[in-house]
Amino acid sequence: MTRRAPPQALSPKAKEVLAVLRDHRKVTMAILRPKKLKRPRMGVRKPERRIFQVHQAFVRRHSCSVPGCQGLPIEFAHATSRGAGGHDRTGFSCCTEHHVEQHTIGIETFQRKYNIDLQAIAAEFARLTPDKALRQAIELYRRSGSTE
């Protein structure tokens, strides 16, 4: 094991060089740091959050919404498709078999076949959800007077 030599006093020129290096490092670090997010400009709104994982987990803890079905695993299905502007507030619990069937035959045909109202079931899940963010989004949605 080699011993290090005791630190020697730096010459004024060496101190000057170290000071420049330190300043350069500060400048470099300032450049690399992420900039603060800017506020949205007037008239430009942040897109509405449509995925609520806490709510989805809450819905998946329930049995299939089709009466008499005990199928597993339970999935989170949308009563209004995501492509048609669906939101997690329109989510309901559904076993894999019925979820595939719902996508195959369509939402309206699925509701008629099993005599269920998916919007009402989804509204009840949304009313009982423990997800505070979803409840706030629903409240904002109601205040804005939007219709889906």
Helices and strands as residue ranges (DSSP letters): H 12-32, H 53-60, E 74-78, G 82-84, G 88-90, E 91-95, H 96-105, H 107-114, H 118-128, H 132-144
